Amino acid sequence: MKTPRRAVWRRPPGGLPATVGAWLAYAERLYARHGLALGQVAATAHDEALYLLLRTLGLPLESDARVLRRRVAPAEQAQLEAVLRRRVIDRVPAAYLTREAWLGPWSFYVDERVIIPRSYFLEVIPGQLAHWLPNHGAGVRRVADLCTGSGCLAVLLAKQFPQARVDATDLSPAALEVAAINVRRHRLGRRLHLYQGDLLAALPAGAMYDVLLSNPPYEPSALVDGQAPEFAAEPRLAHDGGRDGLDLIRRLVRGAAARLKPHGILVLEIGGLRPAIDREFAALQPHWLPTEDGTDSVCLFHAARLGGRH
């Protein structure tokens, strides 16, 4: 396989831009010219580049349009050039450059040890989970997030169910180091507990759950092999779901009944695997939870249905 040619950094012919707005236009041109992959921080080059510029300059993310007229000092120009060079030439994801990622209003620390948080659970956890539980979730006392990575979904679960203990597991000790930072950042150390190990086996012995939730690795291995550099920079362990993407999902579906209370639910984010899930688990009658963009890639299984599989 031919090694891709490394991009070369060239300054614009007229020199470095003088205002934030000019830097933004310059960054957008670079994103387009070099074919940078998006989706980890924002869906458009404009939004990601603006985020990166504001963060590098220490300006508020909620800055209004007047910020575009702000002049950039020479020292700041050097900072912006350095960060854009890493983003464009080295293809470092923006979230790794800023050491943060956002899910809605909540900020999380991230670095190369974890996948960058992005999940439909941001819509599902506060808006829909309680609907599937007795008393609209008022009696929930124990929930778990499997493959927790940065711990972001475990934090969202703790905020949604303030009376519940949250257990979060991950196979990667390095990922759990990052999760521990976010547990401290959100001051949830009394209720949110981290466990290193393989899926359900890492949970405390004998514990039974109202909710088991996971955004597991679900990409087919061949797809992971061909990922853009930005996504390849994330831990492969967080992406690779085996030959058809279903390796971990099958294990979760098989094992969940033994760890769920009778009214409990298993909720999984599965990317583009809905047709495969509907074929393989049709007898379990998965429910598909609606999401704003219509992808509906979060499925829910009832404990009673899962129990009937064994």
PASEBA-1860 file (N, C-alpha, C; in nm, 3 decimals):
! residues 310
1> MKTPRRAV> 0.085/-0.120/0.000/0.000/0.000/0.000/0.089/0.125/0.000 ~ 0.056/0.218/-0.087/0.136/0.339/-0.100/0.111/0.432/0.019 ~ 0.219/0.482/0.077/0.206/0.574/0.190/0.157/0.710/0.141 ~ 0.050/0.764/0.203/0.000/0.895/0.158/0.106/1.003/0.175 ~ 0.107/1.093/0.080/0.204/1.201/0.086/0.167/1.298/0.197 ~ 0.265/1.335/0.277/0.240/1.426/0.388/0.214/1.567/0.335 ~ 0.109/1.628/0.388/0.076/1.765/0.348/0.186/1.862/0.392 ~ 0.199/1.969/0.319/0.301/2.071/0.348/0.231/2.198/0.396
9> WRRPPGGL> 0.285/2.258/0.502/0.226/2.381/0.555/0.280/2.501/0.480 ~ 0.187/2.580/0.427/0.228/2.704/0.358/0.146/2.820/0.413 ~ 0.214/2.927/0.445/0.144/3.048/0.489/0.072/3.112/0.372 ~ -0.038/3.184/0.400/-0.106/3.253/0.290/-0.015/3.359/0.227 ~ -0.026/3.382/0.097/0.065/3.476/0.026/0.072/3.614/0.090 ~ -0.038/3.664/0.142/-0.038/3.799/0.199/0.004/3.805/0.345 ~ 0.052/3.695/0.400/0.088/3.692/0.541/-0.028/3.640/0.626 ~ -0.002/3.624/0.754/-0.102/3.568/0.845/-0.218/3.665/0.863
17> PATVGAWL> -0.340/3.612/0.878/-0.458/3.699/0.892/-0.448/3.790/1.014 ~ -0.519/3.903/1.007/-0.508/4.004/1.111/-0.625/4.004/1.209 ~ -0.738/3.943/1.171/-0.855/3.943/1.258/-0.905/3.801/1.276 ~ -0.989/3.781/1.378/-1.047/3.649/1.402/-1.128/3.604/1.282 ~ -1.205/3.695/1.222/-1.285/3.660/1.105/-1.200/3.615/0.988 ~ -1.088/3.682/0.967/-0.997/3.643/0.858/-0.933/3.509/0.887 ~ -0.901/3.483/1.013/-0.848/3.353/1.052/-0.952/3.243/1.028 ~ -1.076/3.275/1.057/-1.182/3.176/1.037/-1.195/3.142/0.888
25> AYAERLYA> -1.196/3.243/0.803/-1.205/3.217/0.659/-1.085/3.137/0.610 ~ -0.967/3.171/0.660/-0.844/3.099/0.625/-0.853/2.953/0.670 ~ -0.900/2.931/0.792/-0.912/2.795/0.844/-1.011/2.713/0.761 ~ -1.123/2.774/0.724/-1.221/2.702/0.643/-1.162/2.661/0.508 ~ -1.082/2.747/0.449/-1.017/2.712/0.322/-0.921/2.595/0.342 ~ -0.848/2.595/0.453/-0.755/2.485/0.483/-0.830/2.354/0.503 ~ -0.940/2.360/0.575/-1.020/2.239/0.598/-1.063/2.179/0.464 ~ -1.111/2.264/0.374/-1.159/2.216/0.244/-1.044/2.163/0.158
33> RHGLALGQ> -0.934/2.238/0.154/-0.821/2.200/0.068/-0.760/2.068/0.110 ~ -0.755/2.043/0.240/-0.689/1.921/0.290/-0.787/1.809/0.321 ~ -0.916/1.831/0.298/-1.015/1.725/0.317/-1.023/1.673/0.459 ~ -1.022/1.763/0.557/-1.024/1.720/0.696/-1.158/1.653/0.730 ~ -1.151/1.549/0.810/-1.272/1.478/0.852/-1.338/1.552/0.967 ~ -1.470/1.555/0.965/-1.548/1.624/1.067/-1.638/1.524/1.140 ~ -1.705/1.572/1.245/-1.800/1.488/1.316/-1.760/1.457/1.459 ~ -1.636/1.484/1.495/-1.595/1.457/1.633/-1.629/1.572/1.727
41> VAATAHDE> -1.624/1.694/1.673/-1.653/1.813/1.752/-1.772/1.889/1.694 ~ -1.775/1.900/1.564/-1.882/1.973/1.495/-1.903/1.911/1.358 ~ -2.017/1.941/1.298/-2.053/1.883/1.169/-2.003/1.965/1.051 ~ -1.963/2.090/1.075/-1.917/2.176/0.965/-1.779/2.232/0.996 ~ -1.705/2.263/0.889/-1.573/2.322/0.906/-1.582/2.457/0.975 ~ -1.684/2.535/0.942/-1.702/2.666/1.005/-1.714/2.653/1.156 ~ -1.801/2.562/1.202/-1.824/2.550/1.346/-1.702/2.495/1.418 ~ -1.636/2.394/1.359/-1.519/2.339/1.428/-1.405/2.439/1.431
49> ALYLLLRT> -1.381/2.505/1.319/-1.270/2.602/1.314/-1.295/2.719/1.409 ~ -1.419/2.768/1.414/-1.449/2.878/1.507/-1.426/2.834/1.651 ~ -1.472/2.713/1.684/-1.447/2.659/1.819/-1.298/2.657/1.850 ~ -1.219/2.605/1.757/-1.075/2.591/1.780/-1.007/2.727/1.795 ~ -1.049/2.824/1.715/-0.991/2.958/1.725/-1.027/3.024/1.859 ~ -1.153/3.017/1.895/-1.195/3.080/2.022/-1.126/3.016/2.141 ~ -1.118/2.884/2.141/-1.053/2.816/2.254/-0.904/2.851/2.260 ~ -0.837/2.856/2.146/-0.694/2.887/2.144/-0.668/3.028/2.194
57> LGLPLESD> -0.758/3.121/2.161/-0.742/3.260/2.205/-0.799/3.285/2.345 ~ -0.858/3.184/2.406/-0.915/3.201/2.539/-1.039/3.287/2.541 ~ -1.113/3.288/2.431/-1.234/3.369/2.421/-1.357/3.283/2.449 ~ -1.465/3.341/2.499/-1.585/3.262/2.531/-1.645/3.199/2.407 ~ -1.691/3.074/2.421/-1.755/3.006/2.309/-1.886/3.075/2.270 ~ -1.946/3.147/2.363/-2.072/3.215/2.333/-2.050/3.356/2.278 ~ -1.928/3.388/2.236/-1.899/3.519/2.178/-1.991/3.548/2.059 ~ -2.034/3.672/2.046/-2.121/3.707/1.933/-2.037/3.745/1.811
65> ARVLRRRV> -2.104/3.787/1.705/-2.037/3.812/1.578/-1.930/3.920/1.586 ~ -1.937/4.007/1.687/-1.836/4.114/1.699/-1.696/4.058/1.717 ~ -1.686/3.935/1.768/-1.554/3.877/1.791/-1.478/3.861/1.660 ~ -1.550/3.850/1.548/-1.484/3.830/1.419/-1.402/3.953/1.378 ~ -1.437/4.069/1.434/-1.364/4.191/1.401/-1.242/4.212/1.492 ~ -1.232/4.129/1.595/-1.121/4.145/1.691/-0.987/4.122/1.621 ~ -0.892/4.212/1.645/-0.760/4.198/1.587/-0.679/4.095/1.666 ~ -0.592/4.026/1.596/-0.512/3.920/1.655/-0.367/3.968/1.666
73> APAEQAQL> -0.316/3.969/1.788/-0.179/4.016/1.812/-0.078/3.917/1.753 ~ 0.045/3.959/1.728/0.146/3.869/1.670/0.167/3.740/1.751 ~ 0.170/3.751/1.884/0.188/3.630/1.965/0.068/3.535/1.948 ~ -0.050/3.593/1.936/-0.170/3.512/1.915/-0.170/3.449/1.777 ~ -0.119/3.522/1.677/-0.107/3.465/1.544/-0.020/3.340/1.546 ~ 0.087/3.345/1.621/0.176/3.228/1.632/0.102/3.111/1.696 ~ 0.021/3.140/1.797/-0.057/3.033/1.861/-0.157/2.971/1.764 ~ -0.227/3.056/1.691/-0.327/3.006/1.597/-0.262/2.927/1.484
81> EAVLRRRV> -0.150/2.976/1.435/-0.081/2.901/1.329/-0.037/2.764/1.380 ~ 0.014/2.759/1.502/0.061/2.631/1.557/-0.054/2.531/1.572 ~ -0.168/2.577/1.623/-0.279/2.484/1.646/-0.341/2.440/1.513 ~ -0.351/2.532/1.416/-0.404/2.492/1.285/-0.309/2.398/1.213 ~ -0.181/2.419/1.232/-0.083/2.328/1.170/-0.102/2.185/1.223 ~ -0.120/2.172/1.352/-0.141/2.039/1.410/-0.272/1.978/1.360 ~ -0.375/2.063/1.346/-0.505/2.011/1.299/-0.498/1.972/1.152 ~ -0.433/2.055/1.070/-0.434/2.035/0.925/-0.325/1.938/0.878
89> IDRVPAAY> -0.205/1.955/0.926/-0.093/1.874/0.878/-0.086/1.741/0.952 ~ -0.098/1.746/1.084/-0.089/1.623/1.163/-0.223/1.553/1.178 ~ -0.331/1.619/1.139/-0.467/1.565/1.145/-0.507/1.526/1.288 ~ -0.463/1.605/1.385/-0.500/1.582/1.525/-0.644/1.631/1.544 ~ -0.732/1.549/1.601/-0.870/1.595/1.625/-0.873/1.720/1.712 ~ -0.967/1.808/1.682/-0.976/1.935/1.754/-0.991/1.914/1.904 ~ -1.069/1.814/1.946/-1.091/1.792/2.089/-0.963/1.751/2.161 ~ -0.873/1.683/2.091/-0.745/1.649/2.154/-0.655/1.771/2.166
97> LTREAWLG> -0.673/1.867/2.077/-0.595/1.990/2.085/-0.641/2.077/2.201 ~ -0.771/2.080/2.226/-0.824/2.165/2.334/-0.838/2.091/2.466 ~ -0.827/1.958/2.459/-0.843/1.873/2.579/-0.983/1.886/2.640 ~ -1.082/1.901/2.553/-1.219/1.905/2.603/-1.316/1.861/2.493 ~ -1.432/1.815/2.537/-1.543/1.785/2.446/-1.672/1.819/2.518 ~ -1.774/1.847/2.439/-1.902/1.889/2.496/-2.012/1.793/2.454 ~ -2.098/1.759/2.551/-2.226/1.694/2.522/-2.332/1.788/2.576 ~ -2.401/1.857/2.485/-2.496/1.957/2.531/-2.425/2.062/2.616
105> PWSFYVDE> -2.478/2.094/2.734/-2.417/2.198/2.818/-2.301/2.149/2.903 ~ -2.268/2.021/2.893/-2.168/1.963/2.983/-2.034/1.943/2.913 ~ -1.929/1.988/2.981/-1.794/1.978/2.930/-1.722/1.859/2.994 ~ -1.640/1.791/2.914/-1.564/1.676/2.962/-1.418/1.687/2.919 ~ -1.330/1.645/3.007/-1.189/1.636/2.972/-1.170/1.515/2.880 ~ -1.092/1.532/2.772/-1.059/1.420/2.685/-0.914/1.432/2.641 ~ -0.854/1.318/2.611/-0.725/1.315/2.543/-0.719/1.185/2.464 ~ -0.600/1.153/2.412/-0.586/1.040/2.319/-0.618/0.904/2.382
113> RVIIPRSY> -0.639/0.898/2.512/-0.672/0.770/2.576/-0.817/0.730/2.556 ~ -0.902/0.821/2.508/-1.044/0.791/2.496/-1.099/0.840/2.363 ~ -1.209/0.779/2.322/-1.284/0.828/2.208/-1.347/0.962/2.245 ~ -1.358/1.051/2.149/-1.416/1.184/2.173/-1.567/1.170/2.188 ~ -1.625/1.217/2.297/-1.770/1.200/2.319/-1.854/1.259/2.207 ~ -1.945/1.179/2.157/-2.047/1.220/2.060/-2.149/1.107/2.063 ~ -2.268/1.136/2.101/-2.362/1.026/2.123/-2.506/1.073/2.116 ~ -2.590/0.989/2.057/-2.734/1.015/2.057/-2.793/1.001/2.197
121> FLEVIPGQ> -2.718/0.945/2.289/-2.767/0.936/2.426/-2.786/1.075/2.488 ~ -2.723/1.176/2.432/-2.747/1.312/2.479/-2.895/1.347/2.463 ~ -2.960/1.297/2.359/-3.104/1.317/2.341/-3.185/1.217/2.422 ~ -3.139/1.094/2.425/-3.219/0.984/2.480/-3.223/0.982/2.632 ~ -3.108/1.005/2.697/-3.105/0.991/2.844/-3.199/1.089/2.913 ~ -3.192/1.219/2.882/-3.284/1.310/2.953/-3.426/1.308/2.897 ~ -3.442/1.270/2.771/-3.573/1.285/2.710/-3.660/1.162/2.704 ~ -3.599/1.042/2.708/-3.678/0.923/2.678/-3.664/0.806/2.776
129> LAHWLPNH> -3.549/0.792/2.842/-3.527/0.672/2.923/-3.634/0.653/3.030 ~ -3.669/0.759/3.100/-3.764/0.747/3.211/-3.899/0.693/3.165 ~ -3.936/0.718/3.041/-4.064/0.671/2.987/-4.076/0.520/2.992 ~ -3.962/0.451/2.984/-3.963/0.304/2.977/-3.948/0.238/3.113 ~ -3.949/0.317/3.218/-3.927/0.264/3.353/-4.050/0.289/3.441 ~ -4.075/0.205/3.541/-4.189/0.226/3.631/-4.182/0.363/3.699 ~ -4.298/0.422/3.722/-4.308/0.552/3.789/-4.220/0.658/3.722 ~ -4.210/0.646/3.590/-4.131/0.742/3.511/-3.988/0.757/3.565
137> GAGVRRVA> -3.933/0.647/3.612/-3.794/0.646/3.656/-3.770/0.691/3.798 ~ -3.879/0.724/3.872/-3.861/0.777/4.007/-3.798/0.674/4.101 ~ -3.818/0.546/4.073/-3.765/0.443/4.163/-3.631/0.386/4.122 ~ -3.567/0.444/4.023/-3.439/0.392/3.976/-3.332/0.411/4.083 ~ -3.265/0.301/4.117/-3.164/0.306/4.223/-3.026/0.262/4.178 ~ -3.018/0.190/4.065/-2.885/0.146/4.021/-2.884/0.134/3.868 ~ -2.785/0.199/3.808/-2.770/0.196/3.662/-2.623/0.172/3.631 ~ -2.597/0.127/3.508/-2.458/0.101/3.468/-2.434/0.147/3.325
145> DLCTGSGC> -2.315/0.199/3.303/-2.267/0.238/3.170/-2.150/0.148/3.136 ~ -2.165/0.067/3.032/-2.062/-0.028/2.992/-1.985/0.027/2.872 ~ -1.853/0.010/2.869/-1.765/0.075/2.770/-1.770/0.226/2.792 ~ -1.745/0.270/2.912/-1.770/0.409/2.949/-1.673/0.509/2.888 ~ -1.551/0.467/2.850/-1.456/0.561/2.790/-1.427/0.679/2.882 ~ -1.460/0.798/2.837/-1.436/0.920/2.915/-1.527/0.934/3.035 ~ -1.628/0.845/3.047/-1.723/0.855/3.157/-1.838/0.950/3.130 ~ -1.846/1.004/3.010/-1.946/1.108/2.984/-2.089/1.057/2.999
153> LAVLLAKQ> -2.117/0.937/2.948/-2.255/0.887/2.958/-2.289/0.847/3.101 ~ -2.191/0.798/3.175/-2.215/0.769/3.316/-2.251/0.897/3.392 ~ -2.185/1.006/3.358/-2.216/1.135/3.420/-2.359/1.178/3.384 ~ -2.398/1.163/3.257/-2.534/1.198/3.217/-2.637/1.112/3.291 ~ -2.607/0.985/3.309/-2.697/0.897/3.384/-2.711/0.945/3.529 ~ -2.600/0.982/3.589/-2.603/1.029/3.728/-2.686/1.157/3.741 ~ -2.678/1.243/3.641/-2.757/1.367/3.645/-2.905/1.339/3.622 ~ -2.936/1.239/3.539/-3.075/1.205/3.510/-3.143/1.135/3.627
161> FPQARVDA> -3.068/1.049/3.697/-3.123/0.971/3.807/-3.049/1.007/3.936 ~ -3.085/1.117/3.998/-3.007/1.170/4.111/-3.011/1.083/4.237 ~ -3.101/0.987/4.244/-3.107/0.897/4.359/-3.034/0.766/4.333 ~ -2.978/0.750/4.215/-2.921/0.621/4.175/-2.770/0.618/4.192 ~ -2.722/0.497/4.219/-2.578/0.470/4.210/-2.549/0.434/4.064 ~ -2.437/0.485/4.012/-2.397/0.457/3.875/-2.265/0.381/3.876 ~ -2.265/0.264/3.813/-2.142/0.186/3.795/-2.101/0.198/3.648 ~ -1.973/0.222/3.624/-1.924/0.237/3.488/-1.803/0.148/3.467
169> TDLSPAAL> -1.802/0.075/3.355/-1.693/-0.019/3.330/-1.624/0.012/3.198 ~ -1.497/-0.025/3.190/-1.424/-0.018/3.065/-1.308/-0.118/3.070 ~ -1.277/-0.175/2.954/-1.165/-0.270/2.947/-1.031/-0.197/2.959 ~ -1.027/-0.070/2.922/-0.903/0.005/2.916/-0.874/0.079/3.046 ~ -0.765/0.043/3.117/-0.728/0.119/3.237/-0.698/0.266/3.204 ~ -0.642/0.291/3.086/-0.610/0.429/3.047/-0.737/0.512/3.031 ~ -0.840/0.453/2.971/-0.967/0.525/2.956/-1.026/0.557/3.093 ~ -1.014/0.465/3.186/-1.070/0.489/3.319/-0.996/0.599/3.394
177> EVAAINVR> -0.869/0.621/3.361/-0.798/0.735/3.419/-0.864/0.866/3.376 ~ -0.904/0.873/3.250/-0.974/0.992/3.200/-1.112/1.001/3.263 ~ -1.183/0.888/3.271/-1.316/0.888/3.333/-1.309/0.940/3.476 ~ -1.204/0.903/3.549/-1.190/0.948/3.687/-1.176/1.100/3.695 ~ -1.109/1.159/3.598/-1.098/1.305/3.593/-1.236/1.367/3.579 ~ -1.320/1.309/3.493/-1.453/1.364/3.471/-1.548/1.339/3.587 ~ -1.531/1.228/3.656/-1.610/1.204/3.777/-1.580/1.313/3.880 ~ -1.452/1.345/3.897/-1.414/1.451/3.991/-1.465/1.587/3.943
185> RHRLGRRL> -1.451/1.612/3.814/-1.492/1.742/3.759/-1.640/1.768/3.783 ~ -1.721/1.663/3.774/-1.866/1.679/3.793/-1.911/1.646/3.936 ~ -1.813/1.626/4.024/-1.838/1.607/4.167/-1.938/1.493/4.193 ~ -1.909/1.378/4.132/-1.999/1.263/4.144/-1.932/1.143/4.210 ~ -1.821/1.168/4.277/-1.745/1.059/4.335/-1.820/0.972/4.434 ~ -1.923/1.026/4.499/-1.998/0.946/4.597/-2.094/0.848/4.532 ~ -2.138/0.881/4.411/-2.240/0.796/4.347/-2.192/0.723/4.223 ~ -2.084/0.770/4.161/-2.040/0.713/4.034/-1.911/0.637/4.057
193> HLYQGDLL> -1.913/0.507/4.031/-1.800/0.419/4.060/-1.749/0.354/3.933 ~ -1.617/0.350/3.918/-1.553/0.299/3.797/-1.493/0.161/3.823 ~ -1.508/0.073/3.722/-1.457/-0.063/3.733/-1.386/-0.102/3.604 ~ -1.265/-0.157/3.617/-1.191/-0.201/3.501/-1.222/-0.347/3.474 ~ -1.254/-0.378/3.348/-1.280/-0.515/3.312/-1.368/-0.526/3.189 ~ -1.409/-0.648/3.160/-1.476/-0.679/3.034/-1.628/-0.676/3.049 ~ -1.690/-0.570/3.002/-1.836/-0.558/2.995/-1.903/-0.590/3.129 ~ -2.004/-0.680/3.125/-2.083/-0.711/3.244/-2.001/-0.779/3.354
201> AALPAGAM> -1.896/-0.850/3.314/-1.814/-0.922/3.413/-1.742/-0.827/3.507 ~ -1.725/-0.702/3.468/-1.656/-0.606/3.553/-1.745/-0.545/3.660 ~ -1.877/-0.564/3.649/-1.969/-0.507/3.747/-1.958/-0.580/3.881 ~ -1.990/-0.514/3.990/-1.983/-0.579/4.121/-2.070/-0.705/4.125 ~ -2.017/-0.809/4.186/-2.088/-0.937/4.192/-2.224/-0.921/4.259 ~ -2.324/-0.977/4.196/-2.458/-0.979/4.256/-2.540/-0.853/4.236 ~ -2.479/-0.746/4.185/-2.554/-0.621/4.166/-2.656/-0.636/4.054 ~ -2.777/-0.585/4.077/-2.884/-0.588/3.978/-2.922/-0.445/3.942
209> YDVLLSNP> -2.959/-0.424/3.815/-2.970/-0.289/3.761/-3.109/-0.260/3.702 ~ -3.149/-0.135/3.719/-3.268/-0.085/3.652/-3.239/-0.056/3.505 ~ -3.119/-0.007/3.479/-3.078/0.031/3.344/-2.935/-0.017/3.319 ~ -2.916/-0.088/3.208/-2.783/-0.114/3.154/-2.774/-0.039/3.022 ~ -2.674/0.044/3.009/-2.661/0.130/2.891/-2.521/0.116/2.834 ~ -2.511/0.120/2.702/-2.378/0.111/2.642/-2.377/0.174/2.503 ~ -2.269/0.245/2.475/-2.235/0.287/2.339/-2.108/0.209/2.305 ~ -2.124/0.081/2.268/-2.006/-0.006/2.254/-1.938/0.013/2.119
217> PYEPSALV> -1.819/-0.044/2.102/-1.760/-0.048/1.968/-1.853/-0.124/1.874 ~ -1.890/-0.062/1.762/-1.986/-0.128/1.672/-1.948/-0.117/1.525 ~ -1.832/-0.060/1.496/-1.792/-0.052/1.355/-1.731/-0.184/1.309 ~ -1.767/-0.234/1.192/-1.700/-0.353/1.138/-1.550/-0.328/1.122 ~ -1.471/-0.430/1.147/-1.325/-0.415/1.146/-1.274/-0.357/1.016 ~ -1.330/-0.401/0.902/-1.282/-0.352/0.772/-1.304/-0.202/0.759 ~ -1.413/-0.151/0.815/-1.440/-0.008/0.810/-1.339/0.067/0.897 ~ -1.306/0.010/1.013/-1.208/0.073/1.101/-1.071/0.081/1.032
225> DGQAPEFA> -1.039/-0.022/0.956/-0.911/-0.023/0.884/-0.897/0.095/0.790 ~ -1.009/0.144/0.737/-1.004/0.251/0.640/-1.046/0.387/0.693 ~ -1.045/0.405/0.824/-1.090/0.531/0.882/-1.001/0.649/0.844 ~ -1.062/0.766/0.842/-0.985/0.890/0.823/-0.889/0.907/0.941 ~ -0.778/0.980/0.919/-0.677/0.993/1.026/-0.733/1.044/1.159 ~ -0.831/1.136/1.154/-0.886/1.189/1.278/-0.951/1.079/1.362 ~ -1.022/0.989/1.297/-1.088/0.881/1.370/-0.990/0.770/1.406 ~ -0.890/0.751/1.321/-0.786/0.654/1.352/-0.702/0.698/1.471
233> AEPRLAHD> -0.703/0.829/1.502/-0.629/0.879/1.618/-0.693/0.836/1.750 ~ -0.820/0.799/1.746/-0.889/0.752/1.866/-0.852/0.606/1.891 ~ -0.867/0.559/2.015/-0.833/0.419/2.043/-0.914/0.322/1.957 ~ -0.846/0.233/1.888/-0.916/0.136/1.804/-1.013/0.052/1.886 ~ -0.975/0.024/2.010/-1.059/-0.056/2.098/-1.200/0.004/2.111 ~ -1.210/0.135/2.097/-1.339/0.202/2.112/-1.423/0.199/1.985 ~ -1.365/0.155/1.874/-1.436/0.152/1.747/-1.468/0.011/1.698 ~ -1.374/-0.081/1.713/-1.378/-0.209/1.642/-1.476/-0.306/1.705
241> GGRDGLDL> -1.584/-0.333/1.633/-1.685/-0.427/1.681/-1.675/-0.565/1.621 ~ -1.563/-0.597/1.558/-1.546/-0.728/1.497/-1.590/-0.731/1.352 ~ -1.592/-0.849/1.294/-1.616/-0.864/1.150/-1.742/-0.792/1.103 ~ -1.852/-0.808/1.176/-1.978/-0.744/1.134/-2.023/-0.633/1.229 ~ -1.937/-0.600/1.325/-1.969/-0.493/1.419/-2.050/-0.536/1.540 ~ -2.092/-0.661/1.543/-2.187/-0.706/1.646/-2.124/-0.787/1.760 ~ -1.993/-0.800/1.761/-1.930/-0.887/1.861/-1.970/-0.852/2.004 ~ -1.951/-0.728/2.044/-1.983/-0.688/2.181/-2.133/-0.677/2.203
249> IRRLVRGA> -2.205/-0.636/2.101/-2.351/-0.624/2.113/-2.413/-0.760/2.143 ~ -2.368/-0.864/2.073/-2.421/-1.000/2.100/-2.397/-1.039/2.245 ~ -2.278/-1.010/2.296/-2.246/-1.048/2.433/-2.332/-0.972/2.533 ~ -2.356/-0.845/2.505/-2.440/-0.766/2.595/-2.584/-0.817/2.595 ~ -2.636/-0.846/2.478/-2.774/-0.896/2.469/-2.787/-1.032/2.537 ~ -2.687/-1.118/2.519/-2.692/-1.251/2.583/-2.683/-1.242/2.735 ~ -2.600/-1.150/2.784/-2.573/-1.149/2.927/-2.655/-1.055/3.011 ~ -2.728/-0.963/2.948/-2.794/-0.856/3.024/-2.902/-0.906/3.118
257> AARLKPHG> -2.978/-1.008/3.078/-3.092/-1.054/3.160/-3.048/-1.092/3.300 ~ -2.929/-1.149/3.313/-2.880/-1.194/3.443/-2.844/-1.078/3.536 ~ -2.834/-0.955/3.480/-2.797/-0.840/3.563/-2.905/-0.732/3.569 ~ -3.021/-0.760/3.510/-3.129/-0.663/3.511/-3.239/-0.703/3.609 ~ -3.297/-0.603/3.674/-3.417/-0.626/3.754/-3.533/-0.661/3.660 ~ -3.641/-0.719/3.711/-3.750/-0.764/3.622/-3.805/-0.654/3.531 ~ -3.806/-0.530/3.579/-3.858/-0.419/3.498/-3.748/-0.349/3.420 ~ -3.624/-0.399/3.427/-3.509/-0.328/3.375/-3.502/-0.323/3.223
265> ILVLEIGG> -3.412/-0.239/3.174/-3.394/-0.221/3.030/-3.246/-0.221/2.994 ~ -3.217/-0.272/2.875/-3.085/-0.263/2.815/-3.098/-0.166/2.698 ~ -3.012/-0.064/2.694/-3.020/0.039/2.591/-2.884/0.051/2.523 ~ -2.882/0.037/2.390/-2.758/0.034/2.315/-2.759/0.135/2.200 ~ -2.649/0.204/2.181/-2.631/0.284/2.061/-2.553/0.200/1.962 ~ -2.605/0.186/1.839/-2.549/0.085/1.748/-2.512/0.139/1.610 ~ -2.503/0.271/1.593/-2.461/0.325/1.465/-2.553/0.284/1.352 ~ -2.495/0.231/1.245/-2.573/0.193/1.128/-2.615/0.047/1.125
273> LRPAIDRE> -2.620/-0.018/1.240/-2.647/-0.163/1.243/-2.795/-0.198/1.262 ~ -2.884/-0.103/1.247/-3.026/-0.134/1.272/-3.077/-0.252/1.190 ~ -3.052/-0.260/1.059/-3.101/-0.378/0.985/-3.048/-0.509/1.041 ~ -2.920/-0.511/1.081/-2.861/-0.634/1.136/-2.924/-0.669/1.271 ~ -2.949/-0.567/1.354/-3.012/-0.590/1.484/-3.153/-0.643/1.464 ~ -3.228/-0.584/1.374/-3.366/-0.628/1.350/-3.371/-0.771/1.299 ~ -3.274/-0.809/1.219/-3.270/-0.947/1.169/-3.233/-1.045/1.281 ~ -3.124/-1.015/1.350/-3.070/-1.113/1.445/-3.151/-1.122/1.574
281> FAALQPHW> -3.210/-1.011/1.616/-3.279/-1.010/1.745/-3.428/-0.981/1.730 ~ -3.485/-1.019/1.618/-3.626/-0.991/1.593/-3.716/-1.048/1.703 ~ -3.684/-1.166/1.754/-3.766/-1.230/1.857/-3.768/-1.151/1.988 ~ -3.669/-1.065/2.008/-3.661/-0.987/2.131/-3.736/-0.854/2.120 ~ -3.787/-0.824/2.003/-3.866/-0.704/1.977/-3.795/-0.576/2.026 ~ -3.681/-0.544/1.968/-3.614/-0.420/2.009/-3.700/-0.299/1.975 ~ -3.700/-0.201/2.065/-3.766/-0.073/2.040/-3.660/0.025/1.990 ~ -3.696/0.105/1.891/-3.603/0.204/1.836/-3.644/0.342/1.883
289> LPTEDGTD> -3.553/0.409/1.951/-3.584/0.539/2.010/-3.557/0.650/1.909 ~ -3.652/0.739/1.890/-3.637/0.843/1.788/-3.531/0.946/1.826 ~ -3.457/0.990/1.725/-3.359/1.096/1.745/-3.388/1.207/1.644 ~ -3.339/1.324/1.675/-3.376/1.444/1.599/-3.343/1.433/1.451 ~ -3.230/1.368/1.419/-3.190/1.362/1.278/-3.251/1.244/1.204 ~ -3.333/1.164/1.273/-3.404/1.055/1.208/-3.326/0.927/1.191 ~ -3.203/0.921/1.242/-3.126/0.797/1.227/-3.177/0.686/1.319 ~ -3.233/0.724/1.434/-3.294/0.627/1.528/-3.201/0.507/1.550
297> SVCLFHAA> -3.078/0.535/1.593/-2.978/0.429/1.607/-2.957/0.387/1.751 ~ -3.056/0.412/1.837/-3.053/0.365/1.976/-3.166/0.265/1.994 ~ -3.132/0.144/2.039/-3.235/0.041/2.057/-3.246/0.003/2.205 ~ -3.364/-0.039/2.241/-3.396/-0.071/2.381/-3.456/-0.211/2.388 ~ -3.409/-0.291/2.482/-3.462/-0.425/2.506/-3.516/-0.433/2.649 ~ -3.631/-0.494/2.664/-3.688/-0.516/2.797/-3.628/-0.640/2.861 ~ -3.608/-0.637/2.992/-3.552/-0.751/3.064/-3.636/-0.877/3.041 ~ -3.768/-0.863/3.042/-3.854/-0.980/3.025/-3.830/-1.048/2.891
305> RLGGRH> -3.810/-0.969/2.787/-3.782/-1.026/2.655/-3.644/-1.093/2.652 ~ -3.548/-1.027/2.712/-3.412/-1.084/2.715/-3.409/-1.215/2.789 ~ -3.485/-1.222/2.900/-3.490/-1.345/2.978/-3.548/-1.461/2.901 ~ -3.640/-1.431/2.811/-3.701/-1.538/2.732/-3.607/-1.599/2.632 ~ -3.493/-1.532/2.608/-3.398/-1.584/2.510/-3.322/-1.704/2.562 ~ -3.308/-1.714/2.695/-3.221/-1.818/2.752/-3.297/-1.949/2.769
END
